[in-house]
Amino acid sequence: MGTTTADAVLVREVGLRDGLQMLAQFMPTPDKLAWIRAEHAAGVREIEVTSLVPARLAPQFADAEAVVREALALPGLCVVALVPNLRGAERAFELGVHKLDYVVSVSRTHNLRNVRREREASLEDLARIVRARDEAGLRGRVRVAAGLSTALGCSYEGRIAVDEVRRCAAALAEAGADEVAVADTVGYADPKLVAEVFTAVQAETGALPLLAHFHDTRGLGLANVKAALDVGVRAFDASLGGIGGCPHAPGATGNVSTEDLCFMLDALGLASGIDLPALLEVRQRLTQWLPGVALHGAVARAGLPTGWRPASSLHRVATS
């Protein structure tokens, strides 16, 4: 039995952006490119390769143009870049990225600290970005992905009302987003809350593709992935070695590790299309590219179990 659409799960690598933004040292451009090429060779087909925030604010991404240019040369790779505002989006259009990632915090406090403006102003900017994309004749060629940061909790405000998340999701859809991401930016989520929030968001966004972004701050990252899978989510962010976090969210630690996520998907019979042994080799190289940086993840520590096989060889039908 071949892999069906219901069995397929997209794993988007965000370590090159969400991971590197937390580091003090600059990762050399050749190492970033080696990382991108190695993950592409391992079967990763969507990578958030950089952030188009001004270099004076995020020096880790001063080489954004060079990184994007080289990543675009890889066949079949969807090249994603984070943009903070319309100016960043226009820069993304010029560079030719396939998808831009624009984030709005549901938490008003976090939005002010993260991008220095009110949440409603950020929502209005998304509509301007979509119009600019369309006026540039790029509709159908460049996707606008919109994320809801702190949708499952905030270090400043605590619990975020589900109705607030619902209203923001509706605003993203109305503004013309091509897909919506829901992010547990600071690791406050639990599986019950994940099911409640994602179900509410789906009611507002309809057929728009939905992506989940989880952190493993309190050890519930993969449990939250399973809860999202159970309500139909089939796209997830992850970071190699679990590196990353949010510089404007005290207490936030790394993302769900890409290798642990792929291992769990294989165990569930869900195909990511990623060669897990090859991905683990890339993770080993990451220790050379980022010396002294703490990496996380259980699979890298314990190794693959004897007799392990990828989901593509299991011929099992996934349950949701």
C-alpha positions in Angstrom: 0.0 0.0 0.0 1.4 3.4 -1.0 1.4 6.5 1.1 -1.8 8.4 0.9 -2.4 12.1 1.4 -3.7 11.4 4.9 -0.4 9.5 5.7 1.9 12.3 4.5 3.1 14.9 6.9 5.2 18.0 6.1 8.1 18.7 8.4 9.5 22.2 7.9 13.0 22.9 9.2 13.2 26.2 11.1 16.6 25.8 12.9 18.3 28.1 10.5 16.0 30.9 11.5 14.3 30.1 14.9 17.4 28.3 16.1 20.1 30.7 15.0 18.3 33.8 16.2 19.0 32.8 19.8 22.8 32.5 19.3 25.4 35.1 20.1 27.9 33.9 17.6 27.5 34.2 13.8 27.2 30.9 12.0 29.4 31.3 8.9 27.5 31.4 5.6 29.3 28.3 4.1 28.2 26.3 7.2 24.6 27.5 6.8 24.6 26.4 3.2 26.1 23.1 4.0 23.4 22.6 6.6 20.7 23.4 4.0 22.2 21.2 1.3 22.6 18.3 3.7 19.0 18.5 5.0 17.7 18.8 1.4 19.7 15.7 0.5 18.1 13.9 3.5 14.6 14.6 2.0 13.6 17.9 3.8 11.6 19.8 1.3 10.7 23.0 3.1 13.3 25.1 5.1 12.9 28.5 6.7 16.4 29.6 5.7 16.7 33.1 7.1 15.1 36.1 8.6 14.7 39.4 6.6 14.9 41.5 9.7 17.5 44.3 9.4 21.0 43.1 10.1 21.5 45.7 12.9 18.7 44.0 14.8 19.5 40.4 13.9 23.2 40.1 12.9 22.9 36.4 12.6 21.0 37.0 9.3 23.3 39.6 7.7 24.0 37.1 4.9 20.3 36.6 4.1 20.6 37.4 0.4 23.5 34.9 -0.1 21.7 32.2 1.8 18.4 32.6 -0.1 20.2 32.7 -3.5 22.0 29.4 -2.9 19.0 27.7 -1.4 16.9 28.6 -4.4 19.2 26.5 -6.5 18.2 23.3 -4.8 15.6 21.4 -6.8 12.3 20.8 -5.1 13.1 22.9 -2.0 10.5 25.4 -0.8 12.6 28.3 0.4 11.0 30.2 3.3 12.1 33.5 4.9 10.7 35.3 7.9 9.6 38.9 7.3 8.7 41.4 10.1 6.7 43.9 8.0 5.9 45.1 4.5 9.4 46.3 3.9 10.7 42.8 4.7 8.1 41.3 2.4 9.2 43.5 -0.5 12.7 42.4 0.1 11.5 38.8 0.0 9.7 39.4 -3.3 12.9 40.8 -4.8 15.0 37.8 -3.6 12.5 35.4 -5.1 11.6 33.3 -2.0 8.9 30.8 -2.5 7.1 31.5 0.8 7.3 34.3 3.3 6.5 33.8 6.9 4.8 36.7 8.7 4.0 36.4 12.4 1.4 38.2 14.6 1.4 37.6 18.3 -2.0 37.0 19.8 -0.6 38.4 23.0 -0.7 42.2 22.7 2.3 42.5 25.1 4.4 40.0 23.2 3.6 41.7 19.9 4.7 45.1 21.3 8.0 43.6 22.6 8.6 41.5 19.5 7.8 44.0 16.6 7.2 47.2 18.6 3.6 47.8 17.5 0.0 46.9 18.4 -1.4 43.6 17.3 -4.0 45.3 15.1 -1.3 47.2 13.2 0.4 43.9 12.5 -2.8 42.4 11.2 -3.4 45.4 9.0 0.2 45.0 7.6 -0.5 41.5 6.5 -3.3 42.7 4.2 -0.9 45.2 2.8 1.7 42.5 2.2 -0.9 40.3 0.3 -1.9 43.3 -1.8 1.7 44.1 -2.6 2.4 40.5 -3.6 -0.6 40.5 -5.9 0.2 43.9 -7.4 3.7 42.7 -8.2 2.1 39.8 -10.2 3.4 37.2 -7.8 0.1 35.6 -6.8 0.4 31.9 -7.3 4.2 32.1 -7.3 4.9 33.4 -3.8 2.8 32.1 -0.8 2.1 34.3 2.2 2.1 32.2 5.4 0.8 33.9 8.5 1.6 32.7 12.0 -0.2 33.2 15.3 2.6 33.5 17.9 1.8 33.0 21.6 -1.5 31.4 20.6 -1.2 28.8 23.4 0.2 31.0 26.2 2.4 33.9 26.9 5.2 34.5 29.4 3.9 38.1 29.9 0.1 37.5 29.9 -0.3 33.9 30.8 -3.2 32.0 29.4 -4.5 33.4 26.1 -8.3 33.2 25.6 -9.3 30.8 22.8 -11.7 33.4 21.5 -8.8 35.8 21.0 -7.0 33.2 19.0 -10.1 32.5 17.0 -10.6 36.2 16.2 -6.9 36.6 15.1 -7.1 33.5 12.9 -10.2 34.9 11.2 -8.4 38.1 10.6 -5.5 36.3 9.0 -7.8 34.4 6.7 -9.7 37.6 5.8 -6.4 39.4 5.0 -5.6 36.8 2.4 -3.1 34.5 4.0 -2.4 31.4 2.0 -1.8 29.3 5.1 -1.9 29.7 8.8 0.5 28.6 11.6 -0.4 28.3 15.3 2.6 28.6 17.5 3.3 27.6 21.2 6.0 30.2 21.3 6.9 29.7 25.0 6.0 26.1 25.6 2.8 26.7 27.6 0.6 24.3 25.7 -0.7 20.9 26.7 -2.5 18.3 24.5 -6.0 19.2 25.7 -5.4 22.9 25.0 -3.8 22.1 21.6 -7.0 20.2 20.5 -9.2 23.0 21.7 -7.3 25.8 20.0 -6.6 24.1 16.7 -10.2 23.0 16.4 -11.2 26.6 17.0 -8.7 27.9 14.4 -9.9 25.4 11.8 -13.5 26.6 12.2 -12.3 30.1 11.2 -9.7 29.2 8.5 -11.6 26.5 6.6 -9.6 24.9 3.9 -6.5 26.9 4.4 -3.5 24.7 5.2 -2.7 24.7 8.9 0.8 24.3 10.5 1.8 23.7 14.1 4.9 25.2 15.8 5.7 23.7 19.2 8.4 24.2 21.7 9.5 21.5 24.2 10.0 23.9 27.1 8.1 21.7 29.6 8.6 18.3 27.9 5.2 18.2 26.1 6.4 19.0 22.5 5.7 15.6 20.9 2.6 15.1 23.0 1.3 18.3 21.5 2.2 17.2 18.0 0.1 14.0 18.5 -2.8 16.1 19.8 -2.5 18.3 16.6 -2.3 15.2 14.4 -5.5 13.9 16.0 -7.4 16.9 14.9 -6.1 16.7 11.4 -3.0 18.9 11.3 -0.4 17.6 8.8 2.3 20.2 8.8 4.8 21.0 11.6 7.8 23.2 12.3 10.9 21.6 13.9 14.5 22.5 14.6 17.5 20.2 14.2 18.9 19.4 17.6 16.0 21.2 19.2 17.8 24.5 19.1 15.9 27.8 19.2 13.4 29.8 21.1 12.1 33.3 21.3 14.4 36.2 22.4 11.3 38.2 23.6 9.8 35.3 25.7 11.5 34.7 29.0 11.8 31.0 29.8 11.3 29.8 26.3 13.6 27.0 25.2 14.1 25.1 22.0 11.7 23.8 19.4 10.7 20.3 19.0 13.7 18.5 17.5 13.4 17.6 13.8 14.9 14.1 14.4 12.6 13.2 17.3 9.6 14.4 15.4 10.5 12.4 12.3 11.1 9.3 14.5 7.6 9.7 16.1 6.0 10.1 12.7 7.6 6.9 11.5 6.4 5.1 14.6 2.8 6.3 13.7 3.1 5.2 10.1 3.1 8.8 8.9 5.5 9.5 6.1 7.6 12.7 6.2 9.7 11.8 3.2 12.8 12.4 5.3 15.6 9.8 5.6 16.0 9.7 9.4 19.5 8.1 9.5 20.7 10.7 7.0 19.1 13.4 9.1 20.9 12.1 12.2 24.2 12.4 10.3 23.4 16.1 9.6 22.7 16.6 13.3 26.2 15.2 14.1 27.7 17.7 11.7 25.7 20.4 13.5 28.0 19.9 16.5 30.9 20.9 14.3 29.1 23.9 12.8 27.9 25.2 16.2 30.6 24.2 18.7 29.6 24.7 22.3 25.9 25.0 21.5 23.7 22.6 23.5 21.8 20.3 21.3 18.7 18.4 22.5 16.8 15.3 21.4 16.3 11.7 22.6 16.9 9.8 19.3 20.4 11.3 18.8 21.2 10.3 22.4 19.8 6.8 22.4 20.1 5.9 18.7 17.6 4.2 16.5 16.2 0.9 18.0 17.2 -2.4 16.5 14.9 -3.3 13.6 13.7 0.2 13.1 12.1 0.8 9.7 10.8 4.1 8.1 7.1 4.6 7.7 7.4 4.2 3.9 8.2 0.5 4.5 5.6 -0.2 7.2 2.5 -0.2 4.8 0.3 0.9 7.6 -2.7 3.2 7.3 -2.5 6.1 9.7 -5.2 6.8 12.2 -6.3 10.3 13.1 
